Amino acid sequence: MMKSLCVSLNSADQVQDFVNIMNKIEGDVFLSTGRYIINAKSIIGIFSIDLSKKLELEIESWKEEYRILLEKYLS
């Protein structure tokens, strides 16, 4: 089951922690803003987008336990 969530990333430390969390998630995860869609497991990809804009996270293989991992980034 796919799940979409709005997230906020405000610092380089948060991006690094967020990517570490994404790499614990099974399957594909995407971060999108506007017309850009990037792999949420890629730190370089995340730094290539405008983090001040609304970010939407899509997790293709959603498990409810992921919500606890992501709680601090949900907006």
Predicted model as a PDB file, atoms N, CA, C, CB and O in Angstrom, pLDDT in the B-factor column:
MODEL        1                                                                  
ATOM      1  N   MET A   1       0.840  -1.172   0.000  1.00 89.00           N  
ATOM      2  CA  MET A   1       0.000   0.000   0.000  1.00 89.00           C  
ATOM      3  C   MET A   1       0.890   1.243   0.000  1.00 89.00           C  
ATOM      4  CB  MET A   1      -0.958  -0.006   1.216  1.00 89.00           C  
ATOM      5  O   MET A   1       1.796   1.362   0.825  1.00 89.00           O  
ATOM      6  N   MET A   2       0.629   2.167  -0.927  1.00 93.00           N  
ATOM      7  CA  MET A   2       1.415   3.387  -1.007  1.00 93.00           C  
ATOM      8  C   MET A   2       0.847   4.435  -0.058  1.00 93.00           C  
ATOM      9  CB  MET A   2       1.446   3.922  -2.450  1.00 93.00           C  
ATOM     10  O   MET A   2      -0.364   4.520   0.147  1.00 93.00           O  
ATOM     11  N   LYS A   3       1.744   5.228   0.514  1.00 96.00           N  
ATOM     12  CA  LYS A   3       1.348   6.275   1.466  1.00 96.00           C  
ATOM     13  C   LYS A   3       2.077   7.554   1.091  1.00 96.00           C  
ATOM     14  CB  LYS A   3       1.668   5.861   2.948  1.00 96.00           C  
ATOM     15  O   LYS A   3       3.267   7.527   0.779  1.00 96.00           O  
ATOM     16  N   SER A   4       1.362   8.681   1.120  1.00 97.00           N  
ATOM     17  CA  SER A   4       1.950   9.999   0.881  1.00 97.00           C  
ATOM     18  C   SER A   4       1.866  10.828   2.154  1.00 97.00           C  
ATOM     19  CB  SER A   4       1.236  10.725  -0.291  1.00 97.00           C  
ATOM     20  O   SER A   4       0.828  10.871   2.814  1.00 97.00           O  
ATOM     21  N   LEU A   5       2.974  11.487   2.491  1.00 97.00           N  
ATOM     22  CA  LEU A   5       3.055  12.312   3.692  1.00 97.00           C  
ATOM     23  C   LEU A   5       3.785  13.612   3.370  1.00 97.00           C  
ATOM     24  CB  LEU A   5       3.771  11.551   4.839  1.00 97.00           C  
ATOM     25  O   LEU A   5       4.679  13.625   2.524  1.00 97.00           O  
ATOM     26  N   CYS A   6       3.414  14.696   4.031  1.00 97.00           N  
ATOM     27  CA  CYS A   6       4.145  15.957   3.905  1.00 97.00           C  
ATOM     28  C   CYS A   6       5.242  15.980   4.963  1.00 97.00           C  
ATOM     29  CB  CYS A   6       3.186  17.193   4.058  1.00 97.00           C  
ATOM     30  O   CYS A   6       4.998  15.688   6.134  1.00 97.00           O  
ATOM     31  N   VAL A   7       6.455  16.331   4.537  1.00 97.00           N  
ATOM     32  CA  VAL A   7       7.593  16.375   5.456  1.00 97.00           C  
ATOM     33  C   VAL A   7       8.327  17.704   5.327  1.00 97.00           C  
ATOM     34  CB  VAL A   7       8.557  15.204   5.185  1.00 97.00           C  
ATOM     35  O   VAL A   7       8.197  18.406   4.324  1.00 97.00           O  
ATOM     36  N   SER A   8       9.099  18.037   6.355  1.00 97.00           N  
ATOM     37  CA  SER A   8       9.934  19.239   6.368  1.00 97.00           C  
ATOM     38  C   SER A   8      11.360  18.846   6.718  1.00 97.00           C  
ATOM     39  CB  SER A   8       9.389  20.294   7.375  1.00 97.00           C  
ATOM     40  O   SER A   8      11.591  18.057   7.635  1.00 97.00           O  
ATOM     41  N   LEU A   9      12.307  19.397   5.987  1.00 97.00           N  
ATOM     42  CA  LEU A   9      13.728  19.196   6.251  1.00 97.00           C  
ATOM     43  C   LEU A   9      14.364  20.573   6.315  1.00 97.00           C  
ATOM     44  CB  LEU A   9      14.411  18.292   5.150  1.00 97.00           C  
ATOM     45  O   LEU A   9      14.380  21.294   5.318  1.00 97.00           O  
ATOM     46  N   ASN A  10      14.892  20.952   7.484  1.00 94.00           N  
ATOM     47  CA  ASN A  10      15.348  22.312   7.693  1.00 94.00           C  
ATOM     48  C   ASN A  10      16.853  22.498   7.843  1.00 94.00           C  
ATOM     49  CB  ASN A  10      14.697  22.841   8.875  1.00 94.00           C  
ATOM     50  O   ASN A  10      17.323  23.632   7.941  1.00 94.00           O  
ATOM     51  N   SER A  11      17.612  21.419   7.863  1.00 95.00           N  
ATOM     52  CA  SER A  11      19.064  21.560   8.033  1.00 95.00           C  
ATOM     53  C   SER A  11      19.778  20.371   7.398  1.00 95.00           C  
ATOM     54  CB  SER A  11      19.436  21.674   9.538  1.00 95.00           C  
ATOM     55  O   SER A  11      19.165  19.346   7.099  1.00 95.00           O  
ATOM     56  N   ALA A  12      21.075  20.526   7.198  1.00 96.00           N  
ATOM     57  CA  ALA A  12      21.882  19.445   6.640  1.00 96.00           C  
ATOM     58  C   ALA A  12      21.868  18.224   7.558  1.00 96.00           C  
ATOM     59  CB  ALA A  12      23.324  19.918   6.411  1.00 96.00           C  
ATOM     60  O   ALA A  12      21.845  17.091   7.077  1.00 96.00           O  
ATOM     61  N   ASP A  13      21.881  18.445   8.870  1.00 97.00           N  
ATOM     62  CA  ASP A  13      21.824  17.326   9.816  1.00 97.00           C  
ATOM     63  C   ASP A  13      20.516  16.566   9.685  1.00 97.00           C  
ATOM     64  CB  ASP A  13      21.994  17.827  11.250  1.00 97.00           C  
ATOM     65  O   ASP A  13      20.497  15.336   9.740  1.00 97.00           O  
ATOM     66  N   GLN A  14      19.421  17.300   9.511  1.00 97.00           N  
ATOM     67  CA  GLN A  14      18.126  16.646   9.332  1.00 97.00           C  
ATOM     68  C   GLN A  14      18.100  15.840   8.042  1.00 97.00           C  
ATOM     69  CB  GLN A  14      16.998  17.681   9.328  1.00 97.00           C  
ATOM     70  O   GLN A  14      17.563  14.732   8.018  1.00 97.00           O  
ATOM     71  N   VAL A  15      18.668  16.375   6.978  1.00 97.00           N  
ATOM     72  CA  VAL A  15      18.699  15.648   5.703  1.00 97.00           C  
ATOM     73  C   VAL A  15      19.478  14.351   5.870  1.00 97.00           C  
ATOM     74  CB  VAL A  15      19.330  16.519   4.582  1.00 97.00           C  
ATOM     75  O   VAL A  15      19.041  13.303   5.394  1.00 97.00           O  
ATOM     76  N   GLN A  16      20.609  14.405   6.530  1.00 98.00           N  
ATOM     77  CA  GLN A  16      21.422  13.204   6.734  1.00 98.00           C  
ATOM     78  C   GLN A  16      20.665  12.155   7.552  1.00 98.00           C  
ATOM     79  CB  GLN A  16      22.741  13.568   7.434  1.00 98.00           C  
ATOM     80  O   GLN A  16      20.665  10.975   7.202  1.00 98.00           O  
ATOM     81  N   ASP A  17      20.026  12.580   8.631  1.00 98.00           N  
ATOM     82  CA  ASP A  17      19.242  11.666   9.455  1.00 98.00           C  
ATOM     83  C   ASP A  17      18.063  11.097   8.663  1.00 98.00           C  
ATOM     84  CB  ASP A  17      18.738  12.383  10.720  1.00 98.00           C  
ATOM     85  O   ASP A  17      17.771   9.904   8.748  1.00 98.00           O  
ATOM     86  N   PHE A  18      17.387  11.954   7.892  1.00 98.00           N  
ATOM     87  CA  PHE A  18      16.249  11.538   7.084  1.00 98.00           C  
ATOM     88  C   PHE A  18      16.666  10.463   6.068  1.00 98.00           C  
ATOM     89  CB  PHE A  18      15.637  12.754   6.361  1.00 98.00           C  
ATOM     90  O   PHE A  18      15.965   9.465   5.905  1.00 98.00           O  
ATOM     91  N   VAL A  19      17.791  10.659   5.393  1.00 98.00           N  
ATOM     92  CA  VAL A  19      18.285   9.675   4.415  1.00 98.00           C  
ATOM     93  C   VAL A  19      18.613   8.349   5.120  1.00 98.00           C  
ATOM     94  CB  VAL A  19      19.547  10.223   3.673  1.00 98.00           C  
ATOM     95  O   VAL A  19      18.331   7.279   4.581  1.00 98.00           O  
ATOM     96  N   ASN A  20      19.200   8.415   6.305  1.00 97.00           N  
ATOM     97  CA  ASN A  20      19.478   7.187   7.063  1.00 97.00           C  
ATOM     98  C   ASN A  20      18.189   6.437   7.367  1.00 97.00           C  
ATOM     99  CB  ASN A  20      20.218   7.513   8.372  1.00 97.00           C  
ATOM    100  O   ASN A  20      18.149   5.210   7.274  1.00 97.00           O  
ATOM    101  N   ILE A  21      17.130   7.167   7.731  1.00 97.00           N  
ATOM    102  CA  ILE A  21      15.831   6.549   7.995  1.00 97.00           C  
ATOM    103  C   ILE A  21      15.263   5.956   6.713  1.00 97.00           C  
ATOM    104  CB  ILE A  21      14.848   7.575   8.593  1.00 97.00           C  
ATOM    105  O   ILE A  21      14.749   4.837   6.725  1.00 97.00           O  
ATOM    106  N   MET A  22      15.349   6.686   5.615  1.00 98.00           N  
ATOM    107  CA  MET A  22      14.816   6.207   4.336  1.00 98.00           C  
ATOM    108  C   MET A  22      15.473   4.903   3.911  1.00 98.00           C  
ATOM    109  CB  MET A  22      15.011   7.261   3.251  1.00 98.00           C  
ATOM    110  O   MET A  22      14.831   4.039   3.314  1.00 98.00           O  
ATOM    111  N   ASN A  23      16.762   4.765   4.222  1.00 97.00           N  
ATOM    112  CA  ASN A  23      17.474   3.549   3.844  1.00 97.00           C  
ATOM    113  C   ASN A  23      17.076   2.339   4.687  1.00 97.00           C  
ATOM    114  CB  ASN A  23      18.958   3.774   3.957  1.00 97.00           C  
ATOM    115  O   ASN A  23      17.444   1.213   4.353  1.00 97.00           O  
ATOM    116  N   LYS A  24      16.334   2.550   5.770  1.00 95.00           N  
ATOM    117  CA  LYS A  24      15.803   1.455   6.579  1.00 95.00           C  
ATOM    118  C   LYS A  24      14.459   0.966   6.039  1.00 95.00           C  
ATOM    119  CB  LYS A  24      15.654   1.899   8.037  1.00 95.00           C  
ATOM    120  O   LYS A  24      13.981  -0.104   6.415  1.00 95.00           O  
ATOM    121  N   ILE A  25      13.856   1.758   5.156  1.00 96.00           N  
ATOM    122  CA  ILE A  25      12.538   1.436   4.620  1.00 96.00           C  
ATOM    123  C   ILE A  25      12.683   0.543   3.394  1.00 96.00           C  
ATOM    124  CB  ILE A  25      11.759   2.723   4.265  1.00 96.00           C  
ATOM    125  O   ILE A  25      13.500   0.807   2.513  1.00 96.00           O  
ATOM    126  N   GLU A  26      11.884  -0.512   3.349  1.00 93.00           N  
ATOM    127  CA  GLU A  26      11.907  -1.434   2.220  1.00 93.00           C  
ATOM    128  C   GLU A  26      11.229  -0.800   1.015  1.00 93.00           C  
ATOM    129  CB  GLU A  26      11.222  -2.763   2.585  1.00 93.00           C  
ATOM    130  O   GLU A  26      10.244  -0.075   1.152  1.00 93.00           O  
ATOM    131  N   GLY A  27      11.763  -1.079  -0.156  1.00 95.00           N  
ATOM    132  CA  GLY A  27      11.117  -0.608  -1.382  1.00 95.00           C  
ATOM    133  C   GLY A  27      11.485   0.822  -1.730  1.00 95.00           C  
ATOM    134  O   GLY A  27      12.397   1.416  -1.155  1.00 95.00           O  
ATOM    135  N   ASP A  28      10.743   1.355  -2.693  1.00 97.00           N  
ATOM    136  CA  ASP A  28      11.022   2.688  -3.211  1.00 97.00           C  
ATOM    137  C   ASP A  28      10.387   3.773  -2.354  1.00 97.00           C  
ATOM    138  CB  ASP A  28      10.531   2.807  -4.639  1.00 97.00           C  
ATOM    139  O   ASP A  28       9.268   3.622  -1.863  1.00 97.00           O  
ATOM    140  N   VAL A  29      11.120   4.866  -2.184  1.00 98.00           N  
ATOM    141  CA  VAL A  29      10.614   6.056  -1.504  1.00 98.00           C  
ATOM    142  C   VAL A  29      11.014   7.264  -2.345  1.00 98.00           C  
ATOM    143  CB  VAL A  29      11.172   6.168  -0.029  1.00 98.00           C  
ATOM    144  O   VAL A  29      12.156   7.373  -2.793  1.00 98.00           O  
ATOM    145  N   PHE A  30      10.068   8.160  -2.551  1.00 98.00           N  
ATOM    146  CA  PHE A  30      10.301   9.326  -3.394  1.00 98.00           C  
ATOM    147  C   PHE A  30       9.943  10.593  -2.650  1.00 98.00           C  
ATOM    148  CB  PHE A  30       9.498   9.229  -4.691  1.00 98.00           C  
ATOM    149  O   PHE A  30       9.011  10.616  -1.847  1.00 98.00           O  
ATOM    150  N   LEU A  31      10.690  11.641  -2.922  1.00 97.00           N  
ATOM    151  CA  LEU A  31      10.428  12.957  -2.367  1.00 97.00           C  
ATOM    152  C   LEU A  31      10.146  13.866  -3.552  1.00 97.00           C  
ATOM    153  CB  LEU A  31      11.633  13.484  -1.487  1.00 97.00           C  
ATOM    154  O   LEU A  31      10.917  13.906  -4.511  1.00 97.00           O  
ATOM    155  N   SER A  32       9.040  14.597  -3.480  1.00 97.00           N  
ATOM    156  CA  SER A  32       8.694  15.472  -4.594  1.00 97.00           C  
ATOM    157  C   SER A  32       8.383  16.871  -4.099  1.00 97.00           C  
ATOM    158  CB  SER A  32       7.505  14.911  -5.370  1.00 97.00           C  
ATOM    159  O   SER A  32       7.895  17.077  -2.988  1.00 97.00           O  
ATOM    160  N   THR A  33       8.686  17.820  -4.965  1.00 95.00           N  
ATOM    161  CA  THR A  33       8.337  19.214  -4.744  1.00 95.00           C  
ATOM    162  C   THR A  33       8.123  19.824  -6.121  1.00 95.00           C  
ATOM    163  CB  THR A  33       9.453  19.984  -3.925  1.00 95.00           C  
ATOM    164  O   THR A  33       9.005  19.770  -6.978  1.00 95.00           O  
ATOM    165  N   GLY A  34       6.960  20.396  -6.325  1.00 91.00           N  
ATOM    166  CA  GLY A  34       6.647  20.928  -7.641  1.00 91.00           C  
ATOM    167  C   GLY A  34       6.708  19.831  -8.682  1.00 91.00           C  
ATOM    168  O   GLY A  34       6.051  18.800  -8.541  1.00 91.00           O  
ATOM    169  N   ARG A  35       7.487  20.045  -9.720  1.00 94.00           N  
ATOM    170  CA  ARG A  35       7.593  19.039 -10.790  1.00 94.00           C  
ATOM    171  C   ARG A  35       8.774  18.100 -10.616  1.00 94.00           C  
ATOM    172  CB  ARG A  35       7.703  19.723 -12.127  1.00 94.00           C  
ATOM    173  O   ARG A  35       9.008  17.241 -11.466  1.00 94.00           O  
ATOM    174  N   TYR A  36       9.518  18.246  -9.535  1.00 95.00           N  
ATOM    175  CA  TYR A  36      10.694  17.415  -9.299  1.00 95.00           C  
ATOM    176  C   TYR A  36      10.359  16.232  -8.407  1.00 95.00           C  
ATOM    177  CB  TYR A  36      11.813  18.239  -8.674  1.00 95.00           C  
ATOM    178  O   TYR A  36       9.705  16.388  -7.376  1.00 95.00           O  
ATOM    179  N   ILE A  37      10.807  15.054  -8.806  1.00 97.00           N  
ATOM    180  CA  ILE A  37      10.650  13.837  -8.015  1.00 97.00           C  
ATOM    181  C   ILE A  37      12.024  13.199  -7.918  1.00 97.00           C  
ATOM    182  CB  ILE A  37       9.593  12.847  -8.652  1.00 97.00           C  
ATOM    183  O   ILE A  37      12.668  12.930  -8.932  1.00 97.00           O  
ATOM    184  N   ILE A  38      12.474  12.958  -6.683  1.00 97.00           N  
ATOM    185  CA  ILE A  38      13.800  12.373  -6.495  1.00 97.00           C  
ATOM    186  C   ILE A  38      13.712  11.162  -5.555  1.00 97.00           C  
ATOM    187  CB  ILE A  38      14.787  13.431  -5.930  1.00 97.00           C  
ATOM    188  O   ILE A  38      12.736  10.987  -4.826  1.00 97.00           O  
ATOM    189  N   ASN A  39      14.744  10.350  -5.596  1.00 98.00           N  
ATOM    190  CA  ASN A  39      14.863   9.190  -4.712  1.00 98.00           C  
ATOM    191  C   ASN A  39      15.148   9.707  -3.301  1.00 98.00           C  
ATOM    192  CB  ASN A  39      15.998   8.201  -5.202  1.00 98.00           C  
ATOM    193  O   ASN A  39      16.158  10.374  -3.077  1.00 98.00           O  
ATOM    194  N   ALA A  40      14.267   9.404  -2.357  1.00 98.00           N  
ATOM    195  CA  ALA A  40      14.431   9.894  -0.990  1.00 98.00           C  
ATOM    196  C   ALA A  40      15.568   9.198  -0.249  1.00 98.00           C  
ATOM    197  CB  ALA A  40      13.144   9.712  -0.222  1.00 98.00           C  
ATOM    198  O   ALA A  40      15.885   9.575   0.879  1.00 98.00           O  
ATOM    199  N   LYS A  41      16.185   8.196  -0.858  1.00 98.00           N  
ATOM    200  CA  LYS A  41      17.330   7.524  -0.246  1.00 98.00           C  
ATOM    201  C   LYS A  41      18.649   8.148  -0.708  1.00 98.00           C  
ATOM    202  CB  LYS A  41      17.308   6.027  -0.581  1.00 98.00           C  
ATOM    203  O   LYS A  41      19.725   7.682  -0.333  1.00 98.00           O  
ATOM    204  N   SER A  42      18.560   9.213  -1.531  1.00 98.00           N  
ATOM    205  CA  SER A  42      19.742   9.859  -2.101  1.00 98.00           C  
ATOM    206  C   SER A  42      19.987  11.214  -1.452  1.00 98.00           C  
ATOM    207  CB  SER A  42      19.586  10.023  -3.616  1.00 98.00           C  
ATOM    208  O   SER A  42      19.204  12.146  -1.637  1.00 98.00           O  
ATOM    209  N   ILE A  43      21.066  11.322  -0.696  1.00 97.00           N  
ATOM    210  CA  ILE A  43      21.381  12.594  -0.047  1.00 97.00           C  
ATOM    211  C   ILE A  43      21.687  13.667  -1.088  1.00 97.00           C  
ATOM    212  CB  ILE A  43      22.572  12.430   0.916  1.00 97.00           C  
ATOM    213  O   ILE A  43      21.306  14.824  -0.912  1.00 97.00           O  
ATOM    214  N   ILE A  44      22.366  13.296  -2.164  1.00 97.00           N  
ATOM    215  CA  ILE A  44      22.673  14.257  -3.226  1.00 97.00           C  
ATOM    216  C   ILE A  44      21.380  14.714  -3.902  1.00 97.00           C  
ATOM    217  CB  ILE A  44      23.641  13.635  -4.269  1.00 97.00           C  
ATOM    218  O   ILE A  44      21.215  15.897  -4.200  1.00 97.00           O  
ATOM    219  N   GLY A  45      20.473  13.782  -4.141  1.00 97.00           N  
ATOM    220  CA  GLY A  45      19.189  14.134  -4.731  1.00 97.00           C  
ATOM    221  C   GLY A  45      18.413  15.111  -3.871  1.00 97.00           C  
ATOM    222  O   GLY A  45      17.845  16.073  -4.390  1.00 97.00           O  
ATOM    223  N   ILE A  46      18.379  14.886  -2.573  1.00 97.00           N  
ATOM    224  CA  ILE A  46      17.640  15.772  -1.671  1.00 97.00           C  
ATOM    225  C   ILE A  46      18.253  17.161  -1.654  1.00 97.00           C  
ATOM    226  CB  ILE A  46      17.609  15.195  -0.255  1.00 97.00           C  
ATOM    227  O   ILE A  46      17.525  18.153  -1.629  1.00 97.00           O  
ATOM    228  N   PHE A  47      19.583  17.252  -1.665  1.00 96.00           N  
ATOM    229  CA  PHE A  47      20.212  18.571  -1.671  1.00 96.00           C  
ATOM    230  C   PHE A  47      20.046  19.287  -3.011  1.00 96.00           C  
ATOM    231  CB  PHE A  47      21.686  18.442  -1.341  1.00 96.00           C  
ATOM    232  O   PHE A  47      20.333  20.479  -3.109  1.00 96.00           O  
ATOM    233  N   SER A  48      19.587  18.578  -4.041  1.00 95.00           N  
ATOM    234  CA  SER A  48      19.399  19.210  -5.349  1.00 95.00           C  
ATOM    235  C   SER A  48      18.041  19.902  -5.481  1.00 95.00           C  
ATOM    236  CB  SER A  48      19.548  18.174  -6.446  1.00 95.00           C  
ATOM    237  O   SER A  48      17.796  20.591  -6.471  1.00 95.00           O  
ATOM    238  N   ILE A  49      17.152  19.728  -4.492  1.00 95.00           N  
ATOM    239  CA  ILE A  49      15.838  20.360  -4.564  1.00 95.00           C  
ATOM    240  C   ILE A  49      15.729  21.490  -3.540  1.00 95.00           C  
ATOM    241  CB  ILE A  49      14.725  19.319  -4.333  1.00 95.00           C  
ATOM    242  O   ILE A  49      16.539  21.589  -2.619  1.00 95.00           O  
ATOM    243  N   ASP A  50      14.727  22.329  -3.715  1.00 94.00           N  
ATOM    244  CA  ASP A  50      14.499  23.463  -2.824  1.00 94.00           C  
ATOM    245  C   ASP A  50      13.778  22.975  -1.569  1.00 94.00           C  
ATOM    246  CB  ASP A  50      13.675  24.579  -3.538  1.00 94.00           C  
ATOM    247  O   ASP A  50      12.584  22.678  -1.613  1.00 94.00           O  
ATOM    248  N   LEU A  51      14.496  22.893  -0.462  1.00 94.00           N  
ATOM    249  CA  LEU A  51      13.936  22.360   0.776  1.00 94.00           C  
ATOM    250  C   LEU A  51      13.010  23.343   1.492  1.00 94.00           C  
ATOM    251  CB  LEU A  51      15.051  21.961   1.701  1.00 94.00           C  
ATOM    252  O   LEU A  51      12.353  22.972   2.465  1.00 94.00           O  
ATOM    253  N   SER A  52      12.952  24.581   1.025  1.00 94.00           N  
ATOM    254  CA  SER A  52      12.057  25.550   1.649  1.00 94.00           C  
ATOM    255  C   SER A  52      10.617  25.390   1.153  1.00 94.00           C  
ATOM    256  CB  SER A  52      12.550  26.970   1.375  1.00 94.00           C  
ATOM    257  O   SER A  52       9.690  25.959   1.728  1.00 94.00           O  
ATOM    258  N   LYS A  53      10.440  24.616   0.091  1.00 92.00           N  
ATOM    259  CA  LYS A  53       9.095  24.394  -0.455  1.00 92.00           C  
ATOM    260  C   LYS A  53       8.460  23.169   0.185  1.00 92.00           C  
ATOM    261  CB  LYS A  53       9.147  24.225  -1.990  1.00 92.00           C  
ATOM    262  O   LYS A  53       9.131  22.392   0.864  1.00 92.00           O  
ATOM    263  N   LYS A  54       7.157  23.004  -0.037  1.00 92.00           N  
ATOM    264  CA  LYS A  54       6.429  21.843   0.476  1.00 92.00           C  
ATOM    265  C   LYS A  54       7.036  20.565  -0.119  1.00 92.00           C  
ATOM    266  CB  LYS A  54       4.902  21.946   0.137  1.00 92.00           C  
ATOM    267  O   LYS A  54       7.224  20.468  -1.332  1.00 92.00           O  
ATOM    268  N   LEU A  55       7.333  19.606   0.730  1.00 97.00           N  
ATOM    269  CA  LEU A  55       7.895  18.326   0.299  1.00 97.00           C  
ATOM    270  C   LEU A  55       6.878  17.215   0.547  1.00 97.00           C  
ATOM    271  CB  LEU A  55       9.228  18.026   1.043  1.00 97.00           C  
ATOM    272  O   LEU A  55       6.292  17.124   1.626  1.00 97.00           O  
ATOM    273  N   GLU A  56       6.680  16.381  -0.455  1.00 98.00           N  
ATOM    274  CA  GLU A  56       5.774  15.251  -0.304  1.00 98.00           C  
ATOM    275  C   GLU A  56       6.579  13.961  -0.411  1.00 98.00           C  
ATOM    276  CB  GLU A  56       4.641  15.291  -1.372  1.00 98.00           C  
ATOM    277  O   GLU A  56       7.296  13.742  -1.387  1.00 98.00           O  
ATOM    278  N   LEU A  57       6.451  13.120   0.595  1.00 98.00           N  
ATOM    279  CA  LEU A  57       7.139  11.845   0.648  1.00 98.00           C  
ATOM    280  C   LEU A  57       6.166  10.747   0.247  1.00 98.00           C  
ATOM    281  CB  LEU A  57       7.725  11.583   2.058  1.00 98.00           C  
ATOM    282  O   LEU A  57       5.063  10.664   0.787  1.00 98.00           O  
ATOM    283  N   GLU A  58       6.570   9.903  -0.699  1.00 98.00           N  
ATOM    284  CA  GLU A  58       5.760   8.760  -1.108  1.00 98.00           C  
ATOM    285  C   GLU A  58       6.518   7.484  -0.789  1.00 98.00           C  
ATOM    286  CB  GLU A  58       5.407   8.830  -2.622  1.00 98.00           C  
ATOM    287  O   GLU A  58       7.642   7.277  -1.246  1.00 98.00           O  
ATOM    288  N   ILE A  59       5.888   6.641  -0.003  1.00 98.00           N  
ATOM    289  CA  ILE A  59       6.479   5.357   0.379  1.00 98.00           C  
ATOM    290  C   ILE A  59       5.619   4.267  -0.257  1.00 98.00           C  
ATOM    291  CB  ILE A  59       6.562   5.189   1.958  1.00 98.00           C  
ATOM    292  O   ILE A  59       4.430   4.156   0.041  1.00 98.00           O  
ATOM    293  N   GLU A  60       6.223   3.468  -1.130  1.00 96.00           N  
ATOM    294  CA  GLU A  60       5.455   2.484  -1.884  1.00 96.00           C  
ATOM    295  C   GLU A  60       5.031   1.285  -1.045  1.00 96.00           C  
ATOM    296  CB  GLU A  60       6.257   2.012  -3.059  1.00 96.00           C  
ATOM    297  O   GLU A  60       3.957   0.726  -1.268  1.00 96.00           O  
ATOM    298  N   SER A  61       5.847   0.888  -0.097  1.00 95.00           N  
ATOM    299  CA  SER A  61       5.518  -0.286   0.737  1.00 95.00           C  
ATOM    300  C   SER A  61       5.321   0.171   2.176  1.00 95.00           C  
ATOM    301  CB  SER A  61       6.646  -1.381   0.654  1.00 95.00           C  
ATOM    302  O   SER A  61       6.127  -0.145   3.051  1.00 95.00           O  
ATOM    303  N   TRP A  62       4.248   0.915   2.416  1.00 96.00           N  
ATOM    304  CA  TRP A  62       3.999   1.524   3.729  1.00 96.00           C  
ATOM    305  C   TRP A  62       3.735   0.477   4.796  1.00 96.00           C  
ATOM    306  CB  TRP A  62       2.822   2.482   3.653  1.00 96.00           C  
ATOM    307  O   TRP A  62       2.989  -0.479   4.589  1.00 96.00           O  
ATOM    308  N   LYS A  63       4.371   0.685   5.947  1.00 95.00           N  
ATOM    309  CA  LYS A  63       4.093  -0.073   7.164  1.00 95.00           C  
ATOM    310  C   LYS A  63       3.861   0.957   8.259  1.00 95.00           C  
ATOM    311  CB  LYS A  63       5.276  -1.073   7.532  1.00 95.00           C  
ATOM    312  O   LYS A  63       4.569   1.961   8.321  1.00 95.00           O  
ATOM    313  N   GLU A  64       2.894   0.725   9.109  1.00 94.00           N  
ATOM    314  CA  GLU A  64       2.528   1.705  10.135  1.00 94.00           C  
ATOM    315  C   GLU A  64       3.708   2.036  11.056  1.00 94.00           C  
ATOM    316  CB  GLU A  64       1.353   1.180  10.965  1.00 94.00           C  
ATOM    317  O   GLU A  64       3.776   3.141  11.594  1.00 94.00           O  
ATOM    318  N   GLU A  65       4.633   1.098  11.240  1.00 94.00           N  
ATOM    319  CA  GLU A  65       5.790   1.359  12.108  1.00 94.00           C  
ATOM    320  C   GLU A  65       6.701   2.462  11.544  1.00 94.00           C  
ATOM    321  CB  GLU A  65       6.599   0.070  12.300  1.00 94.00           C  
ATOM    322  O   GLU A  65       7.501   3.031  12.286  1.00 94.00           O  
ATOM    323  N   TYR A  66       6.592   2.766  10.259  1.00 95.00           N  
ATOM    324  CA  TYR A  66       7.385   3.841   9.667  1.00 95.00           C  
ATOM    325  C   TYR A  66       6.974   5.207  10.225  1.00 95.00           C  
ATOM    326  CB  TYR A  66       7.238   3.828   8.141  1.00 95.00           C  
ATOM    327  O   TYR A  66       7.795   6.123  10.279  1.00 95.00           O  
ATOM    328  N   ARG A  67       5.725   5.351  10.635  1.00 94.00           N  
ATOM    329  CA  ARG A  67       5.246   6.636  11.147  1.00 94.00           C  
ATOM    330  C   ARG A  67       6.090   7.097  12.343  1.00 94.00           C  
ATOM    331  CB  ARG A  67       3.759   6.532  11.551  1.00 94.00           C  
ATOM    332  O   ARG A  67       6.391   8.284  12.469  1.00 94.00           O  
ATOM    333  N   ILE A  68       6.469   6.160  13.218  1.00 95.00           N  
ATOM    334  CA  ILE A  68       7.282   6.501  14.396  1.00 95.00           C  
ATOM    335  C   ILE A  68       8.659   7.010  13.950  1.00 95.00           C  
ATOM    336  CB  ILE A  68       7.436   5.263  15.339  1.00 95.00           C  
ATOM    337  O   ILE A  68       9.171   7.977  14.515  1.00 95.00           O  
ATOM    338  N   LEU A  69       9.259   6.369  12.944  1.00 94.00           N  
ATOM    339  CA  LEU A  69      10.562   6.787  12.446  1.00 94.00           C  
ATOM    340  C   LEU A  69      10.506   8.189  11.843  1.00 94.00           C  
ATOM    341  CB  LEU A  69      11.072   5.791  11.411  1.00 94.00           C  
ATOM    342  O   LEU A  69      11.469   8.951  11.939  1.00 94.00           O  
ATOM    343  N   LEU A  70       9.382   8.524  11.225  1.00 96.00           N  
ATOM    344  CA  LEU A  70       9.253   9.782  10.478  1.00 96.00           C  
ATOM    345  C   LEU A  70       8.609  10.913  11.266  1.00 96.00           C  
ATOM    346  CB  LEU A  70       8.457   9.546   9.241  1.00 96.00           C  
ATOM    347  O   LEU A  70       8.544  12.043  10.781  1.00 96.00           O  
ATOM    348  N   GLU A  71       8.137  10.631  12.467  1.00 96.00           N  
ATOM    349  CA  GLU A  71       7.327  11.582  13.223  1.00 96.00           C  
ATOM    350  C   GLU A  71       7.939  12.987  13.288  1.00 96.00           C  
ATOM    351  CB  GLU A  71       7.119  11.062  14.619  1.00 96.00           C  
ATOM    352  O   GLU A  71       7.219  13.971  13.125  1.00 96.00           O  
ATOM    353  N   LYS A  72       9.231  13.099  13.519  1.00 96.00           N  
ATOM    354  CA  LYS A  72       9.847  14.420  13.685  1.00 96.00           C  
ATOM    355  C   LYS A  72       9.934  15.211  12.391  1.00 96.00           C  
ATOM    356  CB  LYS A  72      11.224  14.269  14.261  1.00 96.00           C  
ATOM    357  O   LYS A  72      10.214  16.410  12.418  1.00 96.00           O  
ATOM    358  N   TYR A  73       9.696  14.554  11.248  1.00 97.00           N  
ATOM    359  CA  TYR A  73       9.770  15.242   9.964  1.00 97.00           C  
ATOM    360  C   TYR A  73       8.405  15.532   9.349  1.00 97.00           C  
ATOM    361  CB  TYR A  73      10.579  14.428   9.007  1.00 97.00           C  
ATOM    362  O   TYR A  73       8.322  16.213   8.327  1.00 97.00           O  
ATOM    363  N   LEU A  74       7.346  15.030   9.953  1.00 96.00           N  
ATOM    364  CA  LEU A  74       6.006  15.244   9.422  1.00 96.00           C  
ATOM    365  C   LEU A  74       5.596  16.695   9.633  1.00 96.00           C  
ATOM    366  CB  LEU A  74       4.992  14.290  10.089  1.00 96.00           C  
ATOM    367  O   LEU A  74       5.839  17.282  10.688  1.00 96.00           O  
ATOM    368  N   SER A  75       4.972  17.255   8.610  1.00 88.00           N  
ATOM    369  CA  SER A  75       4.521  18.654   8.732  1.00 88.00           C  
ATOM    370  C   SER A  75       3.031  18.767   8.489  1.00 88.00           C  
ATOM    371  CB  SER A  75       5.277  19.558   7.747  1.00 88.00           C  
ATOM    372  O   SER A  75       2.477  19.864   8.550  1.00 88.00           O  
TER     373      SER A  75                                                      
ENDMDL                                                                          
END                                                                             
